[in-house]
Amino acid sequence: MMRSVEGKELGLLLLFLLLGYLIELEVKILSCYLVAGMGTEEINTEFDIKEWISALAYDQWISLPVPGSRPSARYKVFDLRTLIWNTPKLLSDKYNHESGNNSPQEVLPATSGHSVVKWRNKLLLLGGRYKELSNTFTVRSIDLETKHCCIVKTSGKIPIARGGHSITLIDSRLIMFGGEDTQGQLLNDVHILDLETMTWDVPETMRAPPSPRFDHTAALHAKRYLLIFGGCSHSICFNDLHILDLQTMEWSEPQTQGDAVSPRAGHAGVSLDGNWYIVGGGDNRSGASETLMLNMSNLVWSVLTSVKERDPLASEGLSLCSTLVNGEKLLVAFGGYYGKYNNEVFILRTKPRESARPKIFQSHAAAASAASVSAAYAFTSKEKENFHMSNMEDANFMVIKTEVSPKDFTNEINTVTAEKNMLQLSLTEITTENSRRRGELSEMKDTHAELSKELLSVKGQLAAESLRCFQLEAQIAELRKTLESLPSIEDKLQVLRNEEFALERDTKFSHAGTTQRQNSGGVWKWIAGGTPDQ
């Protein structure tokens, strides 16, 4: 998978092995011709690649001596026996005319961020980003025998269009996780496509899924566990590992051991003999130079080898596949972008390793099921299954080794089935009770909201009344001060009254004396012999 680097949409180059040929598909469909970087010399068809591979060191990347310039965007076939690029001629399906797609260029438009899966004699191209926007997920097909290409009609719960997702094949089903839709929204949903009926379905999963992401990788372990590693959001890259148990549909994030793993997105991965090889990718600052290997049985990371910075193998969007040549298991890497496009082909000779026994992930549902089965079964010493659990540092996994007994387990299976039905009935009752309680809780929340509103209103009124009381208390205090000064005012008033009374008395006496003097005539009247008035 590829993601946008420095604002440019990069093409997606995928490699597939088919009958000794490595088939690679890229997103753009243009004219297909090769110009040799050292002229137009032909590749030596007598080159003995078997002898050359047998001399290689284990777990070390080596550049294949493939001459020529980087092929233009197209779909090409690379022959590992002769190291020659060939151009297949694709034809549009004659039964696809009703959709208006009459040419391979219209059926297979320039696309990025898609996935390619080989199923039977076909290559399925799933999703991706292309010029003509679509609301639903598109599946395209290339018949490897007839070279016909067409758009496959699907039904059911068709997912929305997206790119940067992961596609994993298990038997006749495809499991899709995550990606980025046409609006730029990141996804973490799971969809399953039944390849027999071409019908989509959305399974119900339990526990917390991985955070929404795109440009991650996925792998299948023991035909039961889907592993998701790395990827990115719009701001950060991840180095976490998540596992989906395809029997219980339960997500988990187990602890891993071994070497430290740096966050990365746009990397490539391929599983081989229970080991998951991760190459390339980056974290928006630099490319990931380590080639990683995850032992999927015990979840131990190992760094197989490292390259220098800005090496083609430390690129984002490179392609990776495995192949078998002369009994040697090889990894083949091609392309990528690390500031410039890369056209080199690298191979890595994998070191033979002992195949570990697949281990069963101990999810909550699996643990409960194991407990119920153990309680229901009552075997004799010869008939009892021997369960041996390995003591691992990682408590998330356990090994169960069984010795098959020829006894007919029909009765025991019926017992377990009946117990399962009872548990399902109890679960239904509990679910109904929970629904009723949720309804009551919702009503209580509504009542609480109304009471809260009333409480706020009463608090407002109380605040207003408190303010009025404060104002009245202030007025009362002023009146008290006024009343306390009344005695002194009364004393002053009494003094003023006394002064007024004295003034009136003095005025009266003064007036009476004046009148008496006027009536007597004085001494001069007496001398004149006048008689005083009677």
Secondary structure, 3 states (H helix, E strand, C coil): CCCCECCECCCCCEEEEECCEEEEECCCCCCCCCCCCCCCCCCCCCCCHHHHHHCCCECCEEECCCCCCCCCCCEEEEECCCCEEECCCCEECHHHHHHCCCCHHHHCCCEECCEEEEECCEEEEECCEECCCCCECCEEEEECCCCEEEEECCEECCCECEECCEEEEECCEEEEEEEEECCCCEEEEEEEEECCCCEEECCCCECCCCCCCECCEEEEECCCEEEEECCECCCCECCCEEEEECCCCEEECCCCEECCCCCCECCEEEEECCEEEEECCECCCCECCEEEEEECCCCEEEEEEECCCCCHHHCECCEEEEEEECCEEEEEEECCECCCECCCEEEEECCCCCCCCCCEECCHHHHHHHHHHHHHCCCCCCCCCCCCCCCCCCCCEECCCCCCCCCCCHHHHHHHHHHHHHHHHHHHHHHHHHHHHHHHHHHHHHHHHHHHHHHHHHHHHHHHHHHHHHHHHHHHHHHHHHHHCHHHHHHHHHHHHHHHHHHHHHHHHHHHHHHHHHHHCHHHHHHCCCCCCC
